[in-house]
Amino acid sequence: MDIDLPNAHYDVAISLEVLSHVADQQAFINKIAALLTPEGILMLATQNRPALERSSIPAPKPGQLRRWVDRSELEQLLKANFCVQELFSITPQFNRGVLRLVNARRVKQLAANLGLSRVMGRIKKIQEGAGLGWTLMALAQRRKR
């Protein structure tokens, strides 16, 4: 946040799994927007709170900053500076409840052995479409000032 970079200079910004570890998320998004040229592109991946809260993720260690967002919170953070073109979740890998069984490696391997890989792929797409992926992916274009 303190690095002096030229504003409106970059065509593309990529942020991978950073947002959840930033104290002021809106300031972080605003900074990225300021660095982008008009109509510049942001590609952002961040942890998906609803999915991770349903998994056995250890609590943050002392001093570790962790503030996961959900889809609507991410949209809210982006909307002032960006036109969101795509927002979706990927990588459903639950390790609790019934989805733990669906996503288990042994179940996936058994399905593959039985010729059901397509069915498992469809289940994965359904989970991702329902916002159950561990990661939220956003593609957004900088709004003209």
N, CA and C atoms as a LAMMPS dump frame, in Angstrom:
ITEM: TIMESTEP
0
ITEM: NUMBER OF ATOMS
435
ITEM: BOX BOUNDS ff ff ff
-5.0000000000000000e+02 5.0000000000000000e+02
-5.0000000000000000e+02 5.0000000000000000e+02
-5.0000000000000000e+02 5.0000000000000000e+02
ITEM: ATOMS id mol type element x y z
1 1 1 N 0.823 -1.192 0
2 1 2 C 0 0 0
3 1 3 C 0.87 1.259 0
4 2 1 N 2.083 1.16 0.525
5 2 2 C 2.941 2.336 0.632
6 2 3 C 3.909 2.502 -0.533
7 3 1 N 3.984 1.53 -1.424
8 3 2 C 4.899 1.632 -2.559
9 3 3 C 4.379 2.701 -3.514
10 4 1 N 5.263 3.579 -3.912
11 4 2 C 4.884 4.679 -4.801
12 4 3 C 4.928 4.2 -6.248
13 5 1 N 3.79 3.836 -6.775
14 5 2 C 3.664 3.396 -8.165
15 5 3 C 2.849 4.429 -8.936
16 6 1 N 3.075 4.534 -10.235
17 6 2 C 2.335 5.54 -11.011
18 6 3 C 0.86 5.174 -11.169
19 7 1 N 0 6.136 -10.908
20 7 2 C -1.436 5.925 -11.083
21 7 3 C -1.797 5.854 -12.559
22 8 1 N -2.89 5.15 -12.86
23 8 2 C -3.437 5.02 -14.217
24 8 3 C -2.362 4.578 -15.215
25 9 1 N -1.514 3.664 -14.789
26 9 2 C -0.371 3.254 -15.595
27 9 3 C -0.444 1.791 -16.059
28 10 1 N -1.181 0.961 -15.377
29 10 2 C -1.177 -0.482 -15.622
30 10 3 C -2.474 -0.924 -16.286
31 11 1 N -2.343 -1.843 -17.238
32 11 2 C -3.519 -2.36 -17.945
33 11 3 C -4.204 -3.498 -17.202
34 12 1 N -3.422 -4.263 -16.448
35 12 2 C -3.95 -5.44 -15.75
36 12 3 C -3.35 -5.502 -14.353
37 13 1 N -4.182 -5.845 -13.384
38 13 2 C -3.722 -6.122 -12.021
39 13 3 C -4.233 -7.505 -11.638
40 14 1 N -3.374 -8.27 -10.99
41 14 2 C -3.735 -9.615 -10.553
42 14 3 C -3.49 -9.71 -9.057
43 15 1 N -4.506 -10.118 -8.322
44 15 2 C -4.402 -10.294 -6.876
45 15 3 C -4.872 -11.71 -6.555
46 16 1 N -3.961 -12.538 -6.094
47 16 2 C -4.275 -13.935 -5.804
48 16 3 C -4.148 -14.223 -4.314
49 17 1 N -5.284 -14.474 -3.683
50 17 2 C -5.337 -14.876 -2.275
51 17 3 C -4.679 -13.85 -1.35
52 18 1 N -4.855 -12.56 -1.644
53 18 2 C -4.267 -11.48 -0.844
54 18 3 C -5.343 -10.764 -0.019
55 19 1 N -6.481 -10.526 -0.601
56 19 2 C -7.515 -9.676 -0.009
57 19 3 C -7.836 -10.037 1.445
58 20 1 N -7.908 -11.31 1.757
59 20 2 C -8.272 -11.749 3.11
60 20 3 C -7.226 -11.402 4.152
61 21 1 N -6.057 -11.013 3.702
62 21 2 C -4.951 -10.737 4.63
63 21 3 C -4.582 -9.259 4.665
64 22 1 N -5.513 -8.408 4.194
65 22 2 C -5.303 -6.963 4.157
66 22 3 C -6.213 -6.323 5.203
67 23 1 N -5.642 -5.437 6.003
68 23 2 C -6.422 -4.812 7.082
69 23 3 C -7.571 -3.966 6.546
70 24 1 N -7.306 -3.125 5.568
71 24 2 C -8.339 -2.257 5
72 24 3 C -8.603 -2.714 3.562
73 25 1 N -9.562 -3.609 3.424
74 25 2 C -9.835 -4.213 2.115
75 25 3 C -10.305 -3.187 1.092
76 26 1 N -11.142 -2.246 1.51
77 26 2 C -11.626 -1.251 0.555
78 26 3 C -10.484 -0.361 0.074
79 27 1 N -9.583 0.018 0.967
80 27 2 C -8.424 0.825 0.565
81 27 3 C -7.543 0.043 -0.413
82 28 1 N -7.416 -1.25 -0.204
83 28 2 C -6.629 -2.102 -1.099
84 28 3 C -7.236 -2.111 -2.507
85 29 1 N -8.557 -2.297 -2.583
86 29 2 C -9.245 -2.295 -3.882
87 29 3 C -9.143 -0.914 -4.525
88 30 1 N -9.3 0.138 -3.744
89 30 2 C -9.19 1.5 -4.268
90 30 3 C -7.795 1.756 -4.834
91 31 1 N -6.775 1.249 -4.146
92 31 2 C -5.391 1.422 -4.6
93 31 3 C -5.18 0.72 -5.944
94 32 1 N -5.674 -0.499 -6.06
95 32 2 C -5.558 -1.225 -7.328
96 32 3 C -6.258 -0.442 -8.439
97 33 1 N -7.46 0.044 -8.153
98 33 2 C -8.21 0.821 -9.15
99 33 3 C -7.43 2.055 -9.585
100 34 1 N -6.801 2.734 -8.649
101 34 2 C -6.039 3.945 -8.971
102 34 3 C -4.837 3.628 -9.86
103 35 1 N -4.264 2.461 -9.694
104 35 2 C -3.09 2.068 -10.483
105 35 3 C -3.453 1.686 -11.918
106 36 1 N -4.699 1.258 -12.125
107 36 2 C -5.124 0.799 -13.447
108 36 3 C -5.48 1.955 -14.375
109 37 1 N -5.215 1.734 -15.652
110 37 2 C -5.656 2.68 -16.671
111 37 3 C -7.182 2.648 -16.735
112 38 1 N -7.795 3.694 -17.32
113 38 2 C -9.245 3.624 -17.513
114 38 3 C -9.569 2.353 -18.301
115 39 1 N -10.523 1.62 -17.822
116 39 2 C -10.946 0.346 -18.404
117 39 3 C -9.909 -0.76 -18.234
118 40 1 N -8.935 -0.581 -17.323
119 40 2 C -7.985 -1.643 -16.991
120 40 3 C -8.715 -2.825 -16.371
121 41 1 N -8.051 -3.963 -16.321
122 41 2 C -8.669 -5.214 -15.88
123 41 3 C -8.07 -5.68 -14.551
124 42 1 N -8.929 -6.108 -13.65
125 42 2 C -8.524 -6.73 -12.394
126 42 3 C -8.931 -8.201 -12.433
127 43 1 N -7.979 -9.061 -12.161
128 43 2 C -8.242 -10.489 -11.981
129 43 3 C -7.929 -10.783 -10.517
130 44 1 N -8.937 -11.2 -9.759
131 44 2 C -8.789 -11.352 -8.319
132 44 3 C -9.299 -12.713 -7.877
133 45 1 N -8.528 -13.361 -7.027
134 45 2 C -8.957 -14.595 -6.375
135 45 3 C -8.827 -14.385 -4.877
136 46 1 N -9.825 -14.809 -4.137
137 46 2 C -9.778 -14.681 -2.681
138 46 3 C -10.562 -15.813 -2.039
139 47 1 N -10.296 -16.03 -0.774
140 47 2 C -10.973 -17.09 -0.053
141 47 3 C -12.47 -16.799 0.065
142 48 1 N -13.264 -17.847 -0.041
143 48 2 C -14.723 -17.763 -0.007
144 48 3 C -15.219 -18.127 1.395
145 49 1 N -15.607 -17.125 2.166
146 49 2 C -15.978 -17.33 3.566
147 49 3 C -17.014 -18.429 3.794
148 50 1 N -18.16 -18.431 3.088
149 50 2 C -19.152 -19.473 3.388
150 50 3 C -18.615 -20.892 3.214
151 51 1 N -17.769 -21.097 2.228
152 51 2 C -17.211 -22.44 2.013
153 51 3 C -16.196 -22.793 3.091
154 52 1 N -15.338 -21.859 3.412
155 52 2 C -14.281 -22.154 4.38
156 52 3 C -14.816 -22.282 5.799
157 53 1 N -15.878 -21.558 6.111
158 53 2 C -16.483 -21.691 7.443
159 53 3 C -17.09 -23.069 7.648
160 54 1 N -17.401 -23.758 6.564
161 54 2 C -17.995 -25.091 6.647
162 54 3 C -16.936 -26.191 6.568
163 55 1 N -15.701 -25.816 6.667
164 55 2 C -14.597 -26.77 6.609
165 55 3 C -13.78 -26.673 7.885
166 56 1 N -12.932 -27.65 8.076
167 56 2 C -12.117 -27.71 9.29
168 56 3 C -10.812 -26.952 9.109
169 57 1 N -10.91 -25.653 8.992
170 57 2 C -9.736 -24.795 8.857
171 57 3 C -9.335 -24.351 10.263
172 58 1 N -8.07 -24.525 10.621
173 58 2 C -7.649 -24.075 11.965
174 58 3 C -7.822 -22.573 12.125
175 59 1 N -8.008 -22.153 13.365
176 59 2 C -8.133 -20.723 13.669
177 59 3 C -6.833 -20.017 13.292
178 60 1 N -6.912 -18.726 12.972
179 60 2 C -5.676 -18 12.653
180 60 3 C -4.721 -17.989 13.842
181 61 1 N -3.457 -17.993 13.521
182 61 2 C -2.434 -17.909 14.564
183 61 3 C -2.352 -16.462 15.054
184 62 1 N -1.821 -16.246 16.244
185 62 2 C -1.685 -14.873 16.739
186 62 3 C -0.927 -14.004 15.735
187 63 1 N -1.49 -12.86 15.458
188 63 2 C -0.873 -11.94 14.512
189 63 3 C -1.24 -12.186 13.061
190 64 1 N -1.877 -13.307 12.777
191 64 2 C -2.285 -13.597 11.4
192 64 3 C -3.594 -12.879 11.116
193 65 1 N -3.613 -12.112 10.046
194 65 2 C -4.811 -11.383 9.652
195 65 3 C -5.618 -12.242 8.687
196 66 1 N -6.872 -12.501 9.029
197 66 2 C -7.732 -13.303 8.171
198 66 3 C -9.137 -12.733 8.228
199 67 1 N -9.571 -12.192 7.103
200 67 2 C -10.949 -11.705 6.988
201 67 3 C -11.498 -12.162 5.644
202 68 1 N -12.065 -13.367 5.673
203 68 2 C -12.659 -13.921 4.466
204 68 3 C -13.909 -13.129 4.102
205 69 1 N -14.227 -13.094 2.808
206 69 2 C -15.432 -12.411 2.331
207 69 3 C -16.328 -13.41 1.612
208 70 1 N -17.585 -13.059 1.496
209 70 2 C -18.487 -13.851 0.67
210 70 3 C -18.7 -13.118 -0.65
211 71 1 N -19.48 -13.702 -1.512
212 71 2 C -19.688 -13.146 -2.847
213 71 3 C -20.243 -11.718 -2.808
214 72 1 N -21.259 -11.486 -1.983
215 72 2 C -21.868 -10.157 -1.948
216 72 3 C -20.911 -9.122 -1.357
217 73 1 N -20.107 -9.508 -0.373
218 73 2 C -19.122 -8.579 0.182
219 73 3 C -18.064 -8.221 -0.862
220 74 1 N -17.652 -9.199 -1.654
221 74 2 C -16.677 -8.92 -2.707
222 74 3 C -17.279 -7.988 -3.755
223 75 1 N -18.516 -8.253 -4.144
224 75 2 C -19.191 -7.356 -5.09
225 75 3 C -19.255 -5.935 -4.539
226 76 1 N -19.563 -5.81 -3.264
227 76 2 C -19.652 -4.493 -2.619
228 76 3 C -18.305 -3.779 -2.639
229 77 1 N -17.236 -4.51 -2.352
230 77 2 C -15.899 -3.916 -2.369
231 77 3 C -15.518 -3.411 -3.762
232 78 1 N -15.942 -4.135 -4.793
233 78 2 C -15.543 -3.813 -6.161
234 78 3 C -16.412 -2.752 -6.825
235 79 1 N -17.663 -2.639 -6.425
236 79 2 C -18.645 -1.901 -7.222
237 79 3 C -18.349 -0.415 -7.425
238 80 1 N -17.708 0.244 -6.502
239 80 2 C -17.447 1.677 -6.668
240 80 3 C -16.445 1.961 -7.782
241 81 1 N -15.512 1.05 -7.987
242 81 2 C -14.427 1.276 -8.939
243 81 3 C -14.453 0.372 -10.166
244 82 1 N -15.219 -0.699 -10.097
245 82 2 C -15.149 -1.71 -11.146
246 82 3 C -16.527 -2.149 -11.614
247 83 1 N -16.577 -2.554 -12.863
248 83 2 C -17.737 -3.245 -13.42
249 83 3 C -17.361 -4.729 -13.432
250 84 1 N -18.026 -5.507 -12.607
251 84 2 C -17.701 -6.926 -12.487
252 84 3 C -18.229 -7.665 -13.712
253 85 1 N -17.337 -8.313 -14.43
254 85 2 C -17.708 -9.063 -15.625
255 85 3 C -18.009 -10.519 -15.3
256 86 1 N -17.241 -11.088 -14.374
257 86 2 C -17.474 -12.46 -13.939
258 86 3 C -17.165 -12.563 -12.456
259 87 1 N -17.956 -13.357 -11.748
260 87 2 C -17.703 -13.641 -10.338
261 87 3 C -18.252 -15.034 -10.066
262 88 1 N -17.356 -15.934 -9.715
263 88 2 C -17.757 -17.322 -9.512
264 88 3 C -16.831 -17.979 -8.5
265 89 1 N -17.212 -19.157 -8.038
266 89 2 C -16.363 -19.893 -7.101
267 89 3 C -15.776 -21.111 -7.8
268 90 1 N -14.62 -21.541 -7.289
269 90 2 C -13.972 -22.74 -7.817
270 90 3 C -13.469 -23.583 -6.654
271 91 1 N -13.139 -24.812 -6.935
272 91 2 C -12.494 -25.748 -6.021
273 91 3 C -13.332 -26.099 -4.792
274 92 1 N -14.465 -26.754 -4.983
275 92 2 C -15.208 -27.218 -3.808
276 92 3 C -14.491 -28.423 -3.191
277 93 1 N -13.985 -28.266 -1.985
278 93 2 C -13.267 -29.344 -1.299
279 93 3 C -13.63 -29.336 0.172
280 94 1 N -14.802 -29.764 0.483
281 94 2 C -15.243 -29.736 1.867
282 94 3 C -14.694 -30.93 2.623
283 95 1 N -14.348 -30.704 3.867
284 95 2 C -13.861 -31.809 4.686
285 95 3 C -14.752 -32.024 5.911
286 96 1 N -16.025 -31.591 5.795
287 96 2 C -17.03 -31.843 6.826
288 96 3 C -18.358 -32.14 6.159
289 97 1 N -19.211 -32.852 6.853
290 97 2 C -20.568 -33.104 6.38
291 97 3 C -20.639 -34.003 5.153
292 98 1 N -21.813 -34.012 4.517
293 98 2 C -22.054 -34.908 3.392
294 98 3 C -21.182 -34.547 2.182
295 99 1 N -20.853 -33.276 2.01
296 99 2 C -20.001 -32.886 0.887
297 99 3 C -18.591 -33.443 1.031
298 100 1 N -18.204 -33.764 2.258
299 100 2 C -16.908 -34.411 2.469
300 100 3 C -16.854 -35.735 1.714
301 101 1 N -17.96 -36.455 1.735
302 101 2 C -18.013 -37.742 1.034
303 101 3 C -17.973 -37.55 -0.48
304 102 1 N -18.745 -36.589 -0.959
305 102 2 C -18.804 -36.335 -2.404
306 102 3 C -17.439 -35.917 -2.937
307 103 1 N -16.698 -35.152 -2.16
308 103 2 C -15.426 -34.604 -2.619
309 103 3 C -14.213 -35.436 -2.224
310 104 1 N -14.426 -36.57 -1.562
311 104 2 C -13.308 -37.414 -1.145
312 104 3 C -12.585 -38.003 -2.36
313 105 1 N -11.274 -38.076 -2.255
314 105 2 C -10.472 -38.624 -3.361
315 105 3 C -10.878 -40.053 -3.704
316 106 1 N -11.158 -40.855 -2.679
317 106 2 C -11.541 -42.253 -2.942
318 106 3 C -12.851 -42.334 -3.719
319 107 1 N -13.793 -41.459 -3.391
320 107 2 C -15.07 -41.441 -4.109
321 107 3 C -14.842 -41.001 -5.551
322 108 1 N -14.008 -39.994 -5.751
323 108 2 C -13.698 -39.535 -7.107
324 108 3 C -13.02 -40.638 -7.911
325 109 1 N -12.099 -41.362 -7.281
326 109 2 C -11.406 -42.445 -7.976
327 109 3 C -12.377 -43.579 -8.307
328 110 1 N -13.242 -43.925 -7.369
329 110 2 C -14.249 -44.963 -7.611
330 110 3 C -15.157 -44.551 -8.757
331 111 1 N -15.586 -43.297 -8.757
332 111 2 C -16.44 -42.799 -9.841
333 111 3 C -15.72 -42.901 -11.181
334 112 1 N -14.435 -42.557 -11.203
335 112 2 C -13.656 -42.659 -12.439
336 112 3 C -13.572 -44.108 -12.895
337 113 1 N -13.358 -45.007 -11.969
338 113 2 C -13.273 -46.439 -12.303
339 113 3 C -14.591 -46.982 -12.838
340 114 1 N -15.682 -46.395 -12.391
341 114 2 C -17.014 -46.832 -12.837
342 114 3 C -17.485 -46.06 -14.069
343 115 1 N -16.632 -45.194 -14.597
344 115 2 C -17.006 -44.412 -15.77
345 115 3 C -17.94 -43.259 -15.449
346 116 1 N -17.896 -42.776 -14.227
347 116 2 C -18.8 -41.713 -13.791
348 116 3 C -18.099 -40.367 -13.628
349 117 1 N -16.96 -40.206 -14.278
350 117 2 C -16.216 -38.947 -14.148
351 117 3 C -17.044 -37.757 -14.594
352 118 1 N -17.841 -37.946 -15.63
353 118 2 C -18.703 -36.857 -16.108
354 118 3 C -19.72 -36.433 -15.058
355 119 1 N -20.272 -37.425 -14.368
356 119 2 C -21.237 -37.137 -13.304
357 119 3 C -20.553 -36.36 -12.18
358 120 1 N -19.354 -36.793 -11.808
359 120 2 C -18.621 -36.1 -10.75
360 120 3 C -18.255 -34.681 -11.184
361 121 1 N -17.913 -34.519 -12.445
362 121 2 C -17.622 -33.186 -12.977
363 121 3 C -18.84 -32.287 -12.889
364 122 1 N -20.003 -32.851 -13.178
365 122 2 C -21.249 -32.078 -13.101
366 122 3 C -21.556 -31.69 -11.654
367 123 1 N -21.322 -32.609 -10.725
368 123 2 C -21.528 -32.31 -9.303
369 123 3 C -20.613 -31.171 -8.875
370 124 1 N -19.359 -31.217 -9.333
371 124 2 C -18.409 -30.139 -9.012
372 124 3 C -18.922 -28.809 -9.552
373 125 1 N -19.408 -28.791 -10.793
374 125 2 C -19.93 -27.55 -11.388
375 125 3 C -21.137 -27.03 -10.605
376 126 1 N -21.987 -27.925 -10.147
377 126 2 C -23.154 -27.527 -9.35
378 126 3 C -22.695 -26.881 -8.049
379 127 1 N -21.717 -27.496 -7.396
380 127 2 C -21.19 -26.936 -6.15
381 127 3 C -20.582 -25.556 -6.393
382 128 1 N -19.804 -25.433 -7.46
383 128 2 C -19.19 -24.145 -7.775
384 128 3 C -20.257 -23.103 -8.09
385 129 1 N -21.265 -23.501 -8.858
386 129 2 C -22.355 -22.586 -9.211
387 129 3 C -23.155 -22.14 -8.002
388 130 1 N -23.203 -22.99 -6.993
389 130 2 C -23.911 -22.658 -5.754
390 130 3 C -23.037 -21.819 -4.817
391 131 1 N -21.838 -21.476 -5.274
392 131 2 C -20.944 -20.665 -4.453
393 131 3 C -20.232 -21.45 -3.377
394 132 1 N -20.086 -22.759 -3.573
395 132 2 C -19.484 -23.607 -2.553
396 132 3 C -17.995 -23.862 -2.769
397 133 1 N -17.403 -23.21 -3.75
398 133 2 C -15.97 -23.372 -3.961
399 133 3 C -15.171 -22.619 -2.904
400 134 1 N -13.975 -23.095 -2.615
401 134 2 C -13.124 -22.464 -1.61
402 134 3 C -12.654 -21.086 -2.047
403 135 1 N -12.594 -20.863 -3.349
404 135 2 C -12.032 -19.626 -3.876
405 135 3 C -13.064 -18.879 -4.701
406 136 1 N -13.161 -17.563 -4.472
407 136 2 C -13.966 -16.686 -5.316
408 136 3 C -13.045 -16.09 -6.37
409 137 1 N -13.486 -16.109 -7.611
410 137 2 C -12.732 -15.552 -8.726
411 137 3 C -13.533 -14.384 -9.3
412 138 1 N -12.865 -13.257 -9.479
413 138 2 C -13.526 -12.09 -10.06
414 138 3 C -12.705 -11.551 -11.221
415 139 1 N -13.394 -11.223 -12.285
416 139 2 C -12.817 -10.507 -13.413
417 139 3 C -13.61 -9.213 -13.502
418 140 1 N -12.909 -8.089 -13.38
419 140 2 C -13.602 -6.8 -13.324
420 140 3 C -12.849 -5.765 -14.142
421 141 1 N -13.621 -4.87 -14.75
422 141 2 C -13.029 -3.805 -15.545
423 141 3 C -13.169 -2.483 -14.785
424 142 1 N -12.079 -1.734 -14.771
425 142 2 C -12.039 -0.425 -14.099
426 142 3 C -13.072 0.492 -14.746
427 143 1 N -13.865 1.143 -13.915
428 143 2 C -14.818 2.121 -14.435
429 143 3 C -14.058 3.37 -14.851
430 144 1 N -14.546 3.999 -15.906
431 144 2 C -13.952 5.279 -16.307
432 144 3 C -14.225 6.294 -15.215
433 145 1 N -13.295 7.173 -14.985
434 145 2 C -13.452 8.176 -13.899
435 145 3 C -14.337 9.297 -14.321
